[in-house]
């Protein structure tokens, strides 16, 4: 990673952490206020002979971890770290100026158009640059002078290799977005089974408060899974669209390379230059013979 990319990575991480932290803080504050109000009303007032119960919803990360259980907490923690790492890493590596450096591409194609670069020089320049676009050019340049079909196939092969590298770790993001809600649903099912089991053992079928408390605890795992899956899926869709745009641009530049170094193009260029040379030599002779 270049030094110039570090400030952007720091800003990106800070923004993501802020987006995650603000809803949690606001939720915890509202839960604290509601819990305090319920506790005070439970102490001071009685409605219909039954005291008002305190809030059963966890008000802190420690309580959430305790409510969903350490196994699910560890799974969700690992999934969130993996998703954040993969997303940031792909955002840094999929920058347009890194994948398709515009200065290199324009200079390289301009030298080919003007005929100031041959096959050895072109190979050396592509190897020196080392960008994904340069690697695609390198596959085509190695077929310099071959038929256009053969060069085009070489460019396609090089492009497919680069696309597989660009899509690296996107499956991980997709996997996190897919599996996190399922893990949360599993935790909810297990929690509800335990809640109904506790109610059955305590002979409290008529107490709706105890049933609601158990279901609320069980649904926390689903909420945690969705909280991780939604950002992961958003990052996956964004990165997939960015890769599609890069691939289209790489394909266009590869086709332009084929039209410049194919055998047909070189023969046409060689046939055009002698005519221009003959015309340039004939024009002065004609002007010189006009006075006579």
C-alpha positions, 0 to 999 in steps of 0.5 A, spaced: 500 500 500 502 506 498 503 512 503 498 516 499 493 511 501 494 511 508 490 517 510 484 515 506 484 508 509 484 512 516 478 516 514 474 510 511 475 506 517 473 512 522 467 513 518 465 506 518 466 506 526 462 512 526 456 509 522 456 503 527 457 507 533 452 512 533 446 508 532 449 503 538 450 509 542 443 512 541 440 506 542 443 505 549 442 512 551 434 511 549 434 504 553 437 507 559 432 513 559 426 508 558 429 503 563 430 508 568 423 511 567 420 503 568 424 502 574 422 509 577 415 507 576 416 500 578 418 503 585 413 508 586 406 506 582 402 500 582 397 499 576 392 494 577 395 490 583 401 488 579 408 492 579 411 495 572 417 490 570 424 493 569 426 493 561 429 486 559 432 489 553 440 489 554 443 496 555 450 495 554 455 491 549 456 487 555 449 485 557 448 484 549 454 479 549 451 475 555 444 475 552 446 472 546 451 467 549 459 467 548 459 462 542 454 467 538 458 473 540 465 470 538 462 468 531 459 475 530 465 479 532 469 475 527 464 476 521 464 483 522 472 484 523 473 479 516 467 483 513 471 490 514 478 488 513 475 485 506 471 491 504 477 496 506 482 492 502 478 491 496 477 499 496 484 501 496 486 496 491 480 497 486 482 504 485 482 506 478 489 510 478 492 503 480 488 498 476 488 503 470 494 508 470 491 513 465 498 516 464 501 510 463 496 508 458 496 514 454 503 514 453 504 507 451 498 507 446 501 514 443 508 511 442 504 505 439 500 509 434 507 514 432 511 507 431 516 509 436 516 503 440 517 496 438 516 489 441 522 489 446 521 496 448 513 495 449 515 488 453 520 492 458 515 498 459 509 493 461 513 489 466 516 495 469 509 498 470 506 492 473 499 495 474 493 490 472 492 494 465 500 493 464 499 486 465 493 485 460 497 489 455 503 485 456 499 478 454 498 482 447 504 485 446 508 478 446 503 476 440 506 482 436 505 481 429 500 475 429 493 475 426 488 480 430 484 473 432 490 471 436 492 477 439 485 478 442 485 471 445 491 473 448 488 479 451 482 476 453 486 471 457 490 476 460 484 480 462 480 474 465 486 473 470 486 480 472 479 479 473 480 474 478 485 478 482 480 484 482 474 479 485 479 476 490 475 476 497 469 478 494 466 472 495 468 473 503 464 479 503 458 475 500 459 469 504 458 474 511 452 477 508 449 471 507 451 467 513 450 472 518 442 472 518 442 465 518 447 464 524 442 470 527 436 466 525 439 459 528 440 463 535 433 466 535 430 459 534 435 456 540 433 462 544 425 461 543 426 454 544 429 455 551 424 460 553 418 456 552 422 450 555 423 455 561 416 457 561 413 450 561 418 448 567 416 454 571 408 452 570 407 460 568 403 459 561 399 465 563 405 470 564 405 474 558 411 478 561 416 472 561 414 469 554 415 476 551 422 477 555 425 470 553 423 472 545 426 479 546 432 476 548 432 471 542 431 476 537 437 479 539 441 474 535 437 476 529 438 483 530 446 482 530 446 478 524 442 483 520 447 489 523 453 485 520 449 483 513 447 489 511 453 493 510 457 487 508 452 486 502 452 494 501 460 493 500 459 487 496 454 490 491 458 497 490 465 493 489 462 488 484 459 494 480 466 498 480 469 491 478 464 491 472 466 498 470 474 497 470 473 491 466 469 494 461 474 500 460 480 494 460 476 491 454 476 497 450 483 499 451 485 491 450 481 492 443 485 498 441 492 495 442 489 489 438 488 494 432 495 497 433 500 491 433 496 486 429 499 483 423 494 486 419 495 493 422 502 493 421 502 491 414 497 496 412 501 501 416 507 499 412 504 499 405 501 506 407 508 509 409 512 507 402 506 511 398 507 517 402 514 517 401 514 516 394 509 522 394 513 527 398 519 525 393 515 526 387 512 533 389 519 537 389 521 534 382 514 536 379 515 543 382 522 543 380 520 542 372 514 547 372 519 553 370 522 549 364 
